[in-house]
Amino acid sequence: MRFHHLGVPTNEPRPGEEHLPRLGIHVVPYTSNPFGIEWMRFDPACEVPDLVRTVPHLAFVVEDLDDALAGRQVLIPPNSPTEGVRVAFVVHEGAPVELMEIDASVAHLYPCP
């Protein structure tokens, strides 16, 4: 498991944010700063759980997402926001944690900071 980014929810527009209409969020990519911070602003109709909308999350890259989810409290089930990437959110001691499986063919697009 390797650290990937810190997701921070916000209600305010941020410089450099990109709108991802399919997901219903606006993000400032984690690669835009040296600390791996990904700012996230959610569209009103976005169905992301309140815990993700209101509490910052850590994201980790795992080798096998299904194995990493075993025995954990799943908040957002596995999904593919983009080709070659599978993600899921779990709850760990009340905090949201994102687990990411990144295919080797696209890993260069999603480097760990």
Secondary structure in CASP SS format (residue, H / E / C, confidence):
PFRMAT SS
TARGET T0000
AUTHOR 0000-0000-0000
METHOD secondary structure of the structure
MODEL  1
M C 1.00
R E 1.00
F E 1.00
H E 1.00
H E 1.00
L E 1.00
G E 1.00
V E 1.00
P E 1.00
T C 1.00
N C 1.00
E C 1.00
P C 1.00
R C 1.00
P C 1.00
G C 1.00
E C 1.00
E E 1.00
H E 1.00
L E 1.00
P C 1.00
R C 1.00
L C 1.00
G C 1.00
I E 1.00
H E 1.00
V E 1.00
V E 1.00
P C 1.00
Y H 1.00
T H 1.00
S H 1.00
N C 1.00
P C 1.00
F C 1.00
G C 1.00
I E 1.00
E E 1.00
W E 1.00
M E 1.00
R E 1.00
F E 1.00
D C 1.00
P C 1.00
A C 1.00
C C 1.00
E C 1.00
V C 1.00
P C 1.00
D H 1.00
L H 1.00
V H 1.00
R H 1.00
T H 1.00
V C 1.00
P C 1.00
H E 1.00
L E 1.00
A E 1.00
F E 1.00
V E 1.00
V C 1.00
E C 1.00
D C 1.00
L H 1.00
D H 1.00
D H 1.00
A H 1.00
L H 1.00
A C 1.00
G C 1.00
R C 1.00
Q E 1.00
V E 1.00
L E 1.00
I E 1.00
P E 1.00
P E 1.00
N E 1.00
S E 1.00
P E 1.00
T E 1.00
E C 1.00
G C 1.00
V E 1.00
R E 1.00
V E 1.00
A E 1.00
F E 1.00
V E 1.00
V E 1.00
H E 1.00
E C 1.00
G C 1.00
A E 1.00
P E 1.00
V E 1.00
E E 1.00
L E 1.00
M E 1.00
E E 1.00
I E 1.00
D C 1.00
A C 1.00
S C 1.00
V C 1.00
A H 1.00
H H 1.00
L H 1.00
Y C 1.00
P C 1.00
C C 1.00
P C 1.00
END
